[in-house]
Amino acid sequence: MSGAKKRRVAVVTGTRAEYGLLRPVCQKLLASDELELELVVTGAHLSEKYGGTVAEIEADGMPIAARIPILNHPSTDLGTCLTIGDAVGRFAEQFSASRPDCVLVLGDRYEIFAAATAAAVLRIPLAHISGGDVTAGAADEFFRHSITKMASVHFPSCSQYAARIIRMGEEPQRVFNVGGLGDENIRTMRLLSREELGQAFGFDFTAPYLLVTYHPATLGGDPAAEVSELLDALDAFPEMGLIFTKANADAGGEAINALLDRYTASRRNAAAFTSMGARGYLSAMNFCAAVVGNSSSGVVEAPSFHKPTVNIGDRQKGRLRCRSILDCGTARDEIVKALRTALSPAFGLQCKAARSPYNGGDTSGMIVSLLGAFLDSGLAHRPKMFYDMPACAGCEKGEEH
């Protein structure tokens, strides 16, 4: 398409973790001869309370087309509703003014749902990364599937999730299994050494430590009470250093972060960070003894490092599991029991044999290439048709399953 006008792809990012995954996609869009990056930054990136992580994007030299601050309401369920309403309007104004050829979003957060809603109503083709999975313990569950139904093209991270998207009525020619961006990062990013980590974060990474992240589950439960149980459980392992990454901008996140600040202030072997950046976080995961908490990184990224994960509660319930993951409840004794198993030599051998289901190769390159081809095709602006899966013989006879 030499000499042709580039198509603009508006990429929306609102959190540190999401940007870490989208970074290689953005880099390949910048290098593309066919597509042009229009980076829209929002959410926690623009809030000092959550680390002001837009600075990490700026440090990468990534051009930012628009900054849309939306976190103007309390971190409550009502506040989240009001934020979504405000955000839909702000994204609609941005997309209406810039008229990108496509909006590209990742995942399942409420601000991403708002951006997807604005794009869909404005009839701008929507591309969605990481659809099709299940997290039954979080409100992200219905945000994710709602985004799937608004999207024109899908980039799930494994074959099982691709199949689920098709079962949701999405046309197979719009669904591409590209593997996981997190797995690609682990294979391609230059990670920091223990010494470089120590210099960057002022912590001793040469001694054994746990990497801990706990977010509000958003569908029931008391986040502060659950974190108190977790902290009591961690006290049973005084020989371990503790690296905490703070909670995200969901209802209950501020209460969790306040607990972490009080806990780490009184312990020399513990530190809490609002953001370590993608390289810092993955480097810390590379050397940790185990990943602990309820972050998707323990389920999706940790298996690529062959690290044990103690996955607490229901937030990740339904995601595809690897043999390196131990699920447990939120009570102190359950967490202690799971951690003792995770740190055992026998389970360490099991983790070494585990294989991640998210290895797709050049995931970011495939996304950019397939997106360009999609925008060239007639599918980009063709109304979606609901795809009915071929019925089995029992269904055709009206039999119950």
MOFENKA-V532051 format. One record per helix or strand of 2 or more residues. SS is the DSSP state (2 for helix, 1 for strand). FROM is the first residue (numbers start at 1). TO is the last residue. Records with the same first field share a line. If there is no record, write none. Layout:
SS=FROM-TO + FROM-TO
//
This chain:
1=7-13 + 35-42 + 64-68 + 102-106 + 126-129 + 153-155 + 209-213 + 241-245 + 270-273 + 290-293 + 309-312 + 325-328
2=16-31 + 43-46 + 48-50 + 54-59 + 77-98 + 110-121 + 140-150 + 159-167 + 172-174 + 181-188 + 194-201 + 223-234 + 253-265 + 277-287 + 296-300 + 302-305 + 332-342 + 345-353 + 363-376 + 378-381 + 393-396
//
